[in-house]
């Protein structure tokens, strides 16, 4: 999973490597059940013997969030 993380912050990358280093990216639910820790593209997580749906939320920090803030500032200026 860590190959999908985008950050320029080396500390954030180290944290995400530790948190997601053992998680496999898989495409189907059948693939999901074959791994101890895995995540599908539609956010189904298999971990510690249970499968859970993860609600995809807006970014609360990081590059994607900073982009959201700058778009909001621009839209306020153009009104």
N, C-alpha and C positions, 0 to 999 in steps of 0.2 A: 504494500500500500504506500510506502514512503515515496515511491517514484511519482505519485500523484500530488505530492505536497509542493507548493510553490512558496518559498520564503527566501529573503536575503539575510535573515537573522540566524546566525549560526547556533545560538542557544535554543531558539524555537525549533530548528531542524533537529538538533540533538534530542530534544524532548519528544518530538514526533517520531523520530527513529526508535526511541525506547518504547513509546506507547504503541506504535503500529508496526514495529519490526516483525512481529510474528503473524501478522494478519495477511491472508492471501486475498487477492482480488479475483473473484470468480464471476462467471456469466449467468449460470442457472442455479436454481434451488437444489437440483441434484448434485451439482458441483459443491455447493455450499455445505451439504451434509457429509461430504467426503473429507472435510478438513476440520481440524480442531478449532482453529480461529480463521474465519473468512468473512468477506463482505461482498454482496452483489452490487451492481451498479444502481439498482433501485433501493438501496439501503436496507437490505435484510442482513442481519449480523448473526453469525454462528460463533458462540464463544461459551466455554465452560459447560458444554452439554445442552445449551438452550439456544433457540433461534428467536430473534427479536427484530421487529421493524423499527428502524430509526427514522424519526421525523426530520426531514431536511429543513434546516433553519437558515435564515440569512446569516451571513458572516458577522460575528460580533467583534472581531479584531483581525488584523492582518491586512494584506494588500487588497483583497477584495472589498473589505470594509472601507478602507481609505478611498477607494474608487467610488463607492456609494456616497460618501460624504462630499467629495468634490462635485459629483453630479447634482447633489441637493443644493449646494452653494450656487452653482451655475444656474439652476432652474429658478432659484430665488432672485438672482440678479437680473434675469431676463424677463421677469414678470412685469 
